[in-house]
Amino acid sequence: MQEKIKNLIEEIRPYINMDGGDVEFIKYEDKYVYIKLKGHCAECEAQDFTLKNLIFNMLKNEIDEIEGIINVEL
């Protein structure tokens, strides 16, 4: 499951990079994907939109078991 999630994140990474941001997969646990938004995405006001409407929706369309996504601030 983690490899599939990582591969999907790699597909969306170029779009996030275009705006000066990045995304890092942290873990998949209890049906939740943990990621870390970096670069401009880490401080962007549209962070919630990117997280839920872009990354989560893409993952959910491919992996039905995913129930949510959490941005980890390390």
C-alpha positions in Angstrom: 0.0 0.0 0.0 2.8 2.4 0.9 4.5 1.9 -2.5 1.3 2.7 -4.3 0.8 5.9 -2.3 4.4 6.9 -2.9 4.0 6.4 -6.6 0.8 8.4 -6.7 2.5 11.2 -4.8 5.3 11.2 -7.3 2.8 11.7 -10.1 1.4 14.9 -8.5 4.8 16.2 -7.2 5.7 18.1 -10.5 2.5 20.1 -10.2 3.3 21.1 -6.6 6.9 21.8 -7.6 5.7 24.3 -10.3 4.4 26.6 -7.5 7.6 26.3 -5.5 6.4 23.6 -3.1 7.0 20.0 -2.5 5.3 17.0 -0.7 7.0 14.2 1.2 5.3 10.9 2.1 5.7 10.2 5.8 3.6 7.1 6.5 0.3 5.3 6.0 -1.4 4.2 9.2 -4.9 3.3 10.2 -6.3 4.3 6.8 -4.7 7.8 7.0 -1.9 9.1 4.8 0.7 11.3 6.6 2.6 13.7 4.4 4.7 16.9 4.9 4.1 19.9 2.7 7.4 21.7 2.0 8.6 24.9 0.3 6.0 27.4 -0.5 3.2 24.9 0.2 4.3 24.8 3.9 3.3 28.4 4.4 0.7 28.9 1.7 -2.8 30.1 2.5 -4.1 27.5 0.0 -2.5 24.7 1.9 -5.8 23.1 2.9 -7.0 23.2 -0.7 -3.8 21.5 -2.0 -4.0 18.9 0.8 -7.7 18.0 0.6 -8.8 18.9 -3.0 -5.7 17.9 -4.8 -3.7 15.3 -3.0 -6.4 13.6 -1.0 -8.9 13.4 -3.9 -6.2 11.9 -6.2 -5.2 9.3 -3.6 -8.9 8.5 -2.7 -9.8 8.0 -6.4 -7.1 5.3 -6.7 -7.1 3.8 -3.2 -10.6 3.5 -1.8 -9.4 2.4 1.7 -7.9 5.8 2.4 -10.1 7.8 4.8 -8.0 10.9 5.3 -4.8 12.8 4.9 -2.7 14.6 7.5 0.0 17.2 7.0 2.7 16.6 9.6 4.6 19.6 10.7 8.0 18.3 11.8 
